[in-house]
């Protein structure tokens, strides 16, 4: 497996592994017609603090969803693991090793 890092610090192997872990998850946050509000960013920030790996349902056209997913990752200091259709998967490692849910390969 490749150990190269991609943009953001996760390797392609780690991203692939996280996408597999996220497969059975349901979106916890939804980005609606009002776009990326401070409330949505705060809710996602809380969800990442608890769950580390979170799916977000996005609205809009493809370009809008891609931009919104990148902006969500930037505003929450998280990694965009994947974007499939209208669902983005984001990951932010918990700062406390004892509280981490995922041990990245």
Secondary structure as UniProt FT lines:
FT   TURN            7..8
FT   HELIX           12..22
FT   TURN            23..24
FT   STRAND          29..30
FT   TURN            33..34
FT   HELIX           38..51
FT   STRAND          53..57
FT   HELIX           62..75
FT   TURN            76..77
FT   STRAND          79..84
FT   TURN            85..86
FT   STRAND          87..91
FT   HELIX           97..99
//
